[in-house]
């Protein structure tokens, strides 16, 4: 079958969903659009992929251009392609996501954005295009990943209590977890191990300190 | 930023990786290409997405057209977009995957294919384009999914032994599993429950029969 003529082809773009933990909240990186459509609206960073450009390289470049965040390991999330998702014409977007440590927080805008910032997932502004759906998909993927990866451990110091770890899980999942089930599950994961040290905390019974078993494997998503 | 002119746009296609279990093997659905490029070569089903067509709908339609398999629930796998992946020009492919029960095995060819068949993952012919990479990615996803989904249970009868279940896992993972660890993990998953019945098998000690806890949740990938 011959390839279609150029008039039948979509525009290829990327979008990037970047999460961080800050102030005990899961936060999301958004930029404010300078141009139509959705002028002045908050949206995910991203842009059009060049003719010979690698899609992931494009996503990293667009993220750096519009926010200043560089060197972030991105994972492909999902390709959004509903025919009507862009009011202009058919535009498909390969979405990526990342969870970054909160130290990397220096942001800046570029020619396409007139604002950039971290927003709590619980207090998001209205988003351009189908970006709210992208955020939902990324949050679901992140939550699922907690169960079978070491993604949460990058937010832990070298030694931590199970309460600290449960707190990080609860922030990412945005719900409370049962303490007993959580501890049982973490011990079954075999990704952390108990140390001989405890954390002395005032009047409470000292809490046992844990460490990650294979720290070099932790940064699946840096 | 304006959208690019039509000459800078890629062709949008889909490809579908369909697995089944048959003859104690994990098998893959391939079609033999009738046309250039890679004329006569085996490849994954798929094709060009129409201007206003939904990408997933296209994947289902192409799968049905080229193989006769219909009504299969597809899950998006990954978007392949390396600039040189098609010798003609830039073609990006949104790949989907599915694991189907082996009853659905009636296949047929269409105008674009001159052969269709199930191939053992251990004895694949050389594949067109980057389809070998797509198959690897799909197999990895499938294997990862065994750990946190009910994907394997669709291949089990109503009552089954833990040995039967381990056998299905081993076929999908293509390696032997430690019996004791496997049983421990399955019981921790809480997706199956022990029944009061046993399977009587000749001279062996009778084996306990299990059933799936929530059969209606099993068919994540039909």
Contacts between the chains, C-beta under 8 A, distances in Angstrom:
chain1	res1	chain2	res2	distance
A	1	B	35	6.7
A	1	B	47	6.8
A	1	B	48	6.8
A	1	B	112	5.8
A	3	B	11	5.1
A	3	B	48	6.8
A	3	B	88	6.3
A	3	B	89	6.9
A	3	B	91	7.2
A	4	B	11	6.3
A	4	B	48	5.8
A	4	B	51	7.8
A	6	B	6	4.1
A	6	B	7	6.2
A	6	B	9	6.5
A	7	B	6	6.2
A	8	B	50	7.6
A	8	B	51	4.6
A	9	B	6	6.5
A	9	B	9	4.0
A	9	B	10	6.7
A	9	B	11	6.1
A	9	B	12	6.9
A	10	B	9	6.7
A	10	B	10	7.8
A	10	B	12	5.3
A	10	B	49	8.0
A	11	B	3	5.2
A	11	B	4	6.3
A	11	B	9	6.1
A	12	B	9	6.9
A	12	B	10	5.3
A	12	B	12	7.9
A	12	B	81	7.6
A	12	B	92	6.4
A	35	B	1	6.7
A	47	B	1	6.8
A	48	B	1	6.8
A	48	B	3	6.8
A	48	B	4	5.8
A	49	B	10	8.0
A	49	B	81	7.8
A	50	B	8	7.6
A	51	B	4	7.8
A	51	B	8	4.6
A	51	B	83	8.0
A	51	B	90	6.8
A	52	B	83	4.7
A	52	B	90	7.4
A	53	B	83	7.3
A	54	B	81	7.4
A	54	B	82	6.9
A	54	B	83	6.8
A	55	B	79	7.2
A	55	B	81	4.3
A	55	B	92	7.5
A	76	B	78	6.0
A	76	B	79	6.7
A	78	B	76	6.0
A	79	B	55	7.2
A	79	B	76	6.7
A	79	B	79	4.5
A	79	B	94	5.0
A	81	B	12	7.6
A	81	B	49	7.8
A	81	B	54	7.4
A	81	B	55	4.3
A	81	B	94	7.0
A	82	B	54	6.9
A	83	B	51	8.0
A	83	B	52	4.8
A	83	B	53	7.3
A	83	B	54	6.8
A	88	B	3	6.3
A	89	B	3	6.9
A	90	B	51	6.8
A	90	B	52	7.4
A	91	B	3	7.3
A	92	B	12	6.4
A	92	B	55	7.5
A	94	B	79	5.0
A	94	B	81	7.0
A	112	B	1	5.8
A	144	B	148	7.2
A	147	B	148	5.6
A	148	B	144	7.1
A	148	B	147	5.6
A	148	B	148	5.0
A	188	B	188	5.9
